[in-house]
Amino acid sequence: MVNILIFIILVAIDQLTKYFAFDRLREIVTVGVIDGFFSLTYVENRGAAFGMLQGGKWIFLAITVVVLVFIVVYYARHKKTRENLWLRVALTMIASGAVGNAIDRIVRGFVVDFFDFNIFGYAFPVFNFADILVVIGTILLAGGIIFLDDKRDKGEEK
């Protein structure tokens, strides 16, 4: 039940930040926050990460459905996941980010991106809160798979 509440809160944060960007930044385009390092820049992303595969709305929606079904089935079938906070958080973050971007694709036909970093002269691709959730969730999931295997959970030696 807690996971569902966290999921709803994360999707709401994502949608509220995107609404702000859509409503306030669309006309302005860019607002500097930390000069030369961080800006809020309005971008309509019709592709995947970093603008790849432009115009693939239905492909991305289908992938989102597959990912969500996988997460639900995996969670339901693996007791270890339900008992492991690390993995629950990872799967909740990935699902929240996927749904947040899917909502944009369905409602607007594109994903609103707005976090714009320039790190050591490299203009990093513009992204959003849902992207952060997917990336951090995936890193946590990979860490959980690598470091929290069955043998360790049972206290066995490798």
C-alpha positions in Angstrom: 0.0 0.0 0.0 2.9 2.4 0.8 4.4 1.7 -2.6 1.2 2.8 -4.3 1.1 6.0 -2.3 4.7 6.8 -3.1 4.0 6.0 -6.7 1.1 8.5 -6.8 3.2 11.1 -5.0 6.1 10.7 -7.5 3.9 10.9 -10.5 2.1 13.9 -9.1 5.5 15.7 -8.5 6.5 14.9 -12.0 3.2 16.2 -13.5 3.2 19.3 -11.4 6.8 20.2 -12.4 6.0 19.6 -16.1 2.8 21.7 -15.8 4.9 24.5 -14.3 7.4 24.2 -17.2 4.7 24.0 -19.8 2.7 26.9 -18.3 5.6 29.2 -17.4 8.6 28.3 -19.5 7.0 27.7 -22.9 6.9 31.4 -23.8 10.2 32.3 -22.0 12.1 29.1 -23.1 15.1 29.5 -20.7 15.5 30.9 -17.2 19.0 30.9 -15.8 19.2 29.5 -12.2 22.9 29.2 -11.6 24.8 31.2 -14.3 26.6 28.9 -16.7 25.7 25.7 -14.9 22.0 25.2 -14.5 18.9 26.6 -16.3 15.3 25.8 -16.7 14.8 25.3 -20.4 11.5 24.3 -22.0 11.9 21.4 -24.5 9.2 19.4 -26.2 10.7 15.9 -26.6 8.9 13.7 -29.1 11.5 11.0 -28.8 13.1 8.9 -26.1 16.1 9.7 -23.9 18.1 12.6 -25.3 15.6 13.0 -28.2 16.4 9.6 -29.9 13.7 8.0 -32.1 11.7 11.2 -32.7 8.0 10.6 -33.3 7.9 7.1 -31.8 5.0 7.9 -29.4 3.2 4.5 -29.8 6.4 2.5 -29.5 7.3 4.3 -26.3 3.8 3.8 -24.9 3.9 0.1 -25.8 7.3 -0.2 -24.1 5.9 1.5 -21.0 3.1 -1.0 -20.8 5.5 -3.9 -21.1 7.8 -2.4 -18.4 4.8 -1.9 -16.1 3.5 -5.4 -16.6 6.9 -6.8 -16.0 7.3 -4.8 -12.7 3.8 -5.9 -11.5 4.4 -9.6 -12.4 8.0 -9.6 -10.9 6.8 -7.9 -7.7 3.9 -10.4 -7.3 6.0 -13.5 -8.0 9.1 -12.7 -6.0 8.6 -12.5 -2.2 12.2 -11.3 -1.9 11.3 -8.1 -3.7 8.3 -7.4 -1.5 10.5 -7.8 1.6 13.5 -5.8 0.2 13.1 -2.0 0.6 15.9 -1.4 -1.9 14.2 -3.3 -4.7 10.7 -1.9 -3.9 12.0 1.6 -4.1 13.8 0.9 -7.3 10.8 -0.6 -9.0 8.5 2.1 -7.7 10.8 4.8 -9.1 11.0 3.2 -12.5 7.2 2.7 -12.7 6.6 6.3 -11.6 9.0 7.7 -14.1 7.6 5.6 -16.9 4.0 6.5 -16.1 4.9 10.2 -15.8 6.4 10.4 -19.3 3.6 8.2 -20.7 1.0 10.7 -19.4 2.8 13.4 -21.3 2.9 11.4 -24.5 -0.9 10.6 -24.2 -2.0 14.1 -23.1 0.4 16.4 -25.1 1.9 14.1 -27.7 5.4 14.9 -26.4 7.3 14.8 -23.1 8.1 18.1 -21.4 11.8 18.4 -20.4 13.2 21.4 -18.5 16.3 20.6 -16.4 19.2 21.9 -18.3 22.8 21.5 -17.0 26.1 22.6 -18.4 28.8 20.6 -16.7 32.4 21.6 -17.4 31.4 23.0 -20.8 29.3 20.0 -21.8 25.7 20.9 -22.4 23.9 17.8 -21.0 20.7 16.9 -22.7 17.6 18.5 -21.1 15.6 16.1 -18.9 12.7 16.0 -16.4 11.8 14.6 -13.0 10.4 11.3 -14.5 13.8 10.8 -16.2 15.6 11.2 -12.9 13.3 8.6 -11.4 13.9 6.1 -14.2 17.7 6.5 -14.1 18.0 6.4 -10.3 15.5 3.5 -10.1 17.5 1.6 -12.7 20.8 2.2 -10.9 19.2 1.0 -7.6 17.7 -2.1 -9.3 21.1 -3.0 -10.9 22.7 -2.6 -7.5 20.1 -4.7 -5.9 20.5 -7.4 -8.4 24.3 -7.4 -8.2 24.7 -7.0 -4.4 21.5 -8.4 -2.9 21.4 -11.9 -4.5 19.8 -15.0 -3.0 23.0 -16.3 -1.4 23.6 -13.2 0.6 20.0 -13.0 1.7 20.3 -16.6 3.1 23.7 -15.9 4.7 25.5 -18.4 2.5 29.0 -18.1 1.3 29.7 -17.6 -2.4 
